[in-house]
Amino acid sequence: MSSARVVALTVLSMVAFAANSLLCRVALRGTGIDAATFTSIRIMSGAFVLLLAVWVQRGRVPRAGNWPSALALFVYAAGFSFAYLSLPASTGALLLFAAVQATMIGYGVCTGERFSVLQWIGLVCALAGLVGLLLPGISAPPPGGAALMLAAGIAWGIYSLRGKGARNPTMETAGNFTRAVPFAGALSAITHMHAAFDWAGLAYAIASGAVTSGIGYVLWYATLPQLRVANAATVQLSVPVIAAIGATIFLGESLTPRIVLASVAILGGIAVVVLKGRRPANIERT
């Protein structure tokens, strides 16, 4: 694969992952769809596109995935949707990214990975940025939405850890999306009294599942073999930045000094941990 194509696919993948935050936020803020329905449609449309991709690649759809990973995927998707009922897109993307990375870095520490002094400084800096973002104040995010997004990030971190080393990530992800459909259906059934949707909301949910999730994963997995592990992990630092820029341009959200300073501390600290580590984390994104 040519370097120009690798760059193009990488950029498209990161834009797709950042667009998930924008699509979810605009759907729940500006259309009639509820969070549970958005989650269900996103998971079902993502499963359809990923299964189609596997069928095109292999000529059949073998069984793949597992129920614990599917549950983690569902918890991520549901927490993500309900969090965006109150969170701005830029803040949500930053909290999600911080929680994913913190989960995976924490797992490395608990399993005996040794950190250098500079890495510990980076980790403390990132945690300080997260605390600074969440401290009460005029520009602090709503605590309920922040808690839901942090839970979504932890779930996605667990999902990513469980999927490390998968021989065919696209097939495994397709299987997990498919297995997550019953969980999403159960959520919709439980919340059916509050169910609501319109055509615009459905369109955003389908785009989030089929395009920015399904096709985004296919592009990312096609690019990963061409990237070094450190590069693959580092390039994902761009996702919250892209989401913040997109939210400013398309959703009219403002970047407060608190968000800017927290972003610098969190992303900079994580970058130090990842780049200075002997075995940087290769994570999956939504």
C-alpha positions as CSV (number, residue, x, y, z in Angstrom):
1,M,0.0,0.0,0.0
2,S,1.4,3.4,-1.0
3,S,2.2,5.9,1.8
4,A,-0.3,8.4,0.3
5,R,-3.0,5.8,0.6
6,V,-2.0,4.9,4.1
7,V,-2.2,8.6,5.1
8,A,-5.6,9.1,3.4
9,L,-7.1,6.0,5.0
10,T,-5.7,7.0,8.4
11,V,-7.2,10.5,8.2
12,L,-10.6,9.1,7.0
13,S,-10.6,6.6,9.9
14,M,-9.9,9.3,12.5
15,V,-12.5,11.6,11.0
16,A,-15.1,8.8,11.1
17,F,-14.4,8.0,14.8
18,A,-14.7,11.7,15.7
19,A,-17.9,12.1,13.7
20,N,-19.6,9.5,15.9
21,S,-19.6,12.1,18.7
22,L,-21.0,14.8,16.3
23,L,-23.7,12.5,14.9
24,C,-24.9,11.3,18.3
25,R,-24.9,14.8,19.8
26,V,-26.8,16.4,16.9
27,A,-29.3,13.5,16.8
28,L,-30.2,13.7,20.5
29,R,-30.2,17.5,20.6
30,G,-31.8,18.4,17.3
31,T,-34.1,15.5,16.3
32,G,-36.9,13.4,18.0
33,I,-35.0,10.2,18.5
34,D,-34.3,8.9,22.0
35,A,-31.0,7.6,23.3
36,A,-32.1,3.9,23.5
37,T,-33.4,3.9,19.9
38,F,-30.3,5.6,18.7
39,T,-28.2,3.0,20.4
40,S,-30.2,0.1,18.9
41,I,-30.2,1.5,15.3
42,R,-26.5,2.3,15.6
43,I,-25.6,-1.3,16.7
44,M,-27.9,-3.0,14.1
45,S,-26.7,-0.9,11.2
46,G,-23.1,-1.3,12.3
47,A,-23.6,-5.1,12.5
48,F,-25.1,-5.2,9.0
49,V,-22.2,-3.3,7.4
50,L,-19.5,-5.3,9.2
51,L,-21.1,-8.6,8.3
52,L,-21.4,-7.4,4.7
53,A,-17.7,-6.5,4.7
54,V,-16.8,-10.0,6.1
55,W,-19.0,-11.7,3.5
56,V,-17.3,-9.7,0.7
57,Q,-13.8,-10.6,2.0
58,R,-14.4,-14.3,2.7
59,G,-17.5,-15.2,0.7
60,R,-19.2,-16.4,3.9
61,V,-19.9,-15.1,7.4
62,P,-18.3,-17.5,9.9
63,R,-19.2,-17.3,13.6
64,A,-17.0,-15.0,15.5
65,G,-17.0,-12.8,18.6
66,N,-18.1,-13.6,22.1
67,W,-20.7,-12.6,24.6
68,P,-18.5,-10.8,27.2
69,S,-17.0,-8.6,24.5
70,A,-20.5,-8.0,23.0
71,L,-21.7,-6.9,26.5
72,A,-18.8,-4.5,26.8
73,L,-19.5,-3.1,23.3
74,F,-23.2,-2.6,24.3
75,V,-22.3,-0.8,27.6
76,Y,-20.0,1.5,25.6
77,A,-22.7,2.3,23.0
78,A,-25.5,2.8,25.5
79,G,-23.4,5.0,27.8
80,F,-22.1,7.0,24.9
81,S,-25.7,7.8,23.7
82,F,-27.2,8.6,27.1
83,A,-24.1,10.7,28.0
84,Y,-24.7,12.9,24.9
85,L,-28.1,13.9,26.2
86,S,-26.3,16.4,28.3
87,L,-22.6,16.6,27.2
88,P,-21.2,18.8,24.4
89,A,-19.6,16.8,21.7
90,S,-16.1,18.1,22.4
91,T,-16.2,17.4,26.1
92,G,-17.7,13.9,25.5
93,A,-15.0,12.9,23.1
94,L,-12.3,14.0,25.4
95,L,-13.8,12.2,28.4
96,L,-14.3,9.0,26.3
97,F,-10.8,9.1,25.0
98,A,-9.3,9.7,28.5
99,A,-11.3,6.8,30.0
100,V,-10.3,4.4,27.2
101,Q,-6.6,5.2,27.5
102,A,-6.7,5.2,31.3
103,T,-8.3,1.8,31.3
104,M,-5.7,0.3,29.0
105,I,-2.7,2.0,30.7
106,G,-4.1,1.0,34.1
107,Y,-4.3,-2.6,32.9
108,G,-0.7,-2.4,31.8
109,V,0.4,-1.2,35.2
110,C,-1.6,-3.8,37.1
111,T,-0.1,-6.6,34.9
112,G,3.5,-5.6,35.7
113,E,4.3,-3.1,32.9
114,R,7.1,-0.8,34.2
115,F,6.9,2.9,33.7
116,S,9.8,5.3,33.5
117,V,9.8,8.5,35.6
118,L,8.8,10.5,32.5
119,Q,5.8,8.2,31.9
120,W,4.6,8.6,35.5
121,I,4.9,12.4,35.1
122,G,2.8,12.1,31.9
123,L,0.2,9.9,33.6
124,V,-0.1,12.3,36.6
125,C,-0.4,15.2,34.1
126,A,-3.2,13.5,32.3
127,L,-5.1,12.6,35.5
128,A,-4.7,16.2,36.7
129,G,-6.2,17.4,33.4
130,L,-9.1,15.0,33.9
131,V,-9.7,16.2,37.4
132,G,-9.5,19.8,36.4
133,L,-12.1,19.2,33.7
134,L,-14.5,17.6,36.1
135,L,-14.2,20.0,39.1
136,P,-17.3,21.9,39.8
137,G,-17.6,25.2,38.1
138,I,-19.5,27.2,35.4
139,S,-17.9,25.3,32.5
140,A,-17.8,21.9,34.2
141,P,-19.7,19.1,32.4
142,P,-22.9,17.8,34.0
143,P,-21.8,15.1,36.5
144,G,-24.3,12.5,35.3
145,G,-23.3,12.8,31.7
146,A,-19.6,12.8,32.6
147,A,-20.1,9.6,34.7
148,L,-21.9,7.9,31.8
149,M,-19.2,8.8,29.3
150,L,-16.4,7.7,31.6
151,A,-18.3,4.4,32.0
152,A,-18.6,4.1,28.3
153,G,-14.8,4.7,27.9
154,I,-14.0,2.1,30.5
155,A,-16.3,-0.4,28.7
156,W,-14.6,0.4,25.4
157,G,-11.2,0.0,27.0
158,I,-12.2,-3.4,28.3
159,Y,-13.5,-4.3,24.8
160,S,-10.3,-3.3,23.2
161,L,-8.2,-5.2,25.7
162,R,-10.3,-8.3,25.1
163,G,-9.8,-7.9,21.3
164,K,-6.0,-7.5,21.3
165,G,-4.4,-10.1,19.2
166,A,-7.5,-11.0,17.2
167,R,-6.5,-12.7,14.0
168,N,-9.3,-11.0,12.0
169,P,-10.4,-7.9,13.9
170,T,-13.1,-7.0,11.3
171,M,-14.7,-10.5,11.6
172,E,-14.5,-10.4,15.4
173,T,-16.0,-6.9,15.6
174,A,-18.8,-8.0,13.2
175,G,-19.5,-10.9,15.5
176,N,-19.5,-8.8,18.6
177,F,-21.8,-6.2,17.0
178,T,-24.2,-8.9,16.0
179,R,-24.2,-10.4,19.5
180,A,-24.8,-6.9,21.0
181,V,-28.1,-6.6,19.0
182,P,-30.1,-8.5,21.7
183,F,-28.8,-6.3,24.4
184,A,-29.8,-3.2,22.5
185,G,-33.2,-4.7,21.8
186,A,-33.7,-5.4,25.6
187,L,-32.8,-1.8,26.3
188,S,-35.3,-0.5,23.8
189,A,-37.9,-2.8,25.3
190,I,-37.3,-1.6,28.8
191,T,-37.4,2.0,27.8
192,H,-40.3,1.7,25.3
193,M,-42.5,4.1,27.2
194,H,-40.0,6.8,26.3
195,A,-39.3,5.7,22.7
196,A,-39.4,8.3,20.1
197,F,-37.9,8.9,16.7
198,D,-38.2,10.8,13.4
199,W,-36.6,10.3,10.0
200,A,-33.8,12.7,10.7
201,G,-32.9,10.9,13.9
202,L,-33.0,7.5,12.2
203,A,-30.7,8.8,9.5
204,Y,-28.2,10.0,12.0
205,A,-28.3,6.7,13.9
206,I,-27.8,4.7,10.7
207,A,-24.9,7.0,9.6
208,S,-23.3,6.5,13.0
209,G,-23.6,2.7,12.8
210,A,-23.1,2.0,9.1
211,V,-20.7,4.7,8.1
212,T,-18.7,6.2,11.0
213,S,-18.6,2.9,13.0
214,G,-18.9,0.1,10.4
215,I,-17.0,1.6,7.5
216,G,-14.7,3.4,9.9
217,Y,-13.6,0.1,11.4
218,V,-13.0,-1.5,8.0
219,L,-10.8,1.4,6.9
220,W,-8.9,1.4,10.2
221,Y,-8.2,-2.3,10.2
222,A,-7.0,-2.0,6.6
223,T,-4.6,0.7,7.7
224,L,-3.3,-0.9,10.9
225,P,-0.9,-3.4,9.3
226,Q,0.8,-0.5,7.6
227,L,1.4,1.4,10.8
228,R,3.9,0.9,13.6
229,V,2.2,0.3,17.0
230,A,3.4,3.6,18.5
231,N,2.1,5.5,15.4
232,A,-1.2,3.7,15.5
233,A,-1.7,4.6,19.2
234,T,-0.5,8.2,18.8
235,V,-2.5,9.1,15.7
236,Q,-5.7,8.4,17.8
237,L,-4.8,11.4,19.9
238,S,-6.3,13.4,17.1
239,V,-9.8,12.1,17.6
240,P,-10.9,14.4,20.4
241,V,-9.2,17.4,18.6
242,I,-11.1,16.6,15.4
243,A,-14.3,16.2,17.4
244,A,-13.8,19.6,19.1
245,I,-13.1,21.3,15.8
246,G,-16.2,19.7,14.2
247,A,-18.4,20.6,17.2
248,T,-17.3,24.2,16.9
249,I,-17.9,24.4,13.1
250,F,-21.0,22.3,12.7
251,L,-22.7,22.4,16.1
252,G,-21.9,25.9,17.2
253,E,-20.2,24.7,20.5
254,S,-17.6,27.0,22.1
255,L,-14.2,25.9,23.3
256,T,-13.9,27.1,26.9
257,P,-10.5,27.7,28.4
258,R,-11.2,24.8,30.8
259,I,-11.6,22.4,27.9
260,V,-8.6,23.7,26.0
261,L,-6.3,23.4,29.1
262,A,-7.7,20.0,30.1
263,S,-7.2,18.7,26.5
264,V,-3.6,19.8,26.5
265,A,-2.9,18.2,29.9
266,I,-4.8,14.9,29.1
267,L,-3.6,14.4,25.5
268,G,-0.1,15.6,26.2
269,G,0.2,13.3,29.3
270,I,-1.1,10.3,27.4
271,A,1.2,11.0,24.5
272,V,4.2,10.9,26.8
273,V,3.1,7.6,28.3
274,V,2.4,6.0,24.9
275,L,5.5,7.3,23.1
276,K,8.0,6.5,25.9
277,G,6.6,3.1,26.6
278,R,8.4,0.0,25.4
279,R,5.1,-1.5,24.3
280,P,2.6,1.3,23.5
281,A,-1.0,0.4,23.6
282,N,-2.7,-0.3,20.2
283,I,-6.3,0.6,20.9
284,E,-9.5,0.4,19.0
285,R,-11.9,3.5,18.7
286,T,-15.5,4.4,18.2
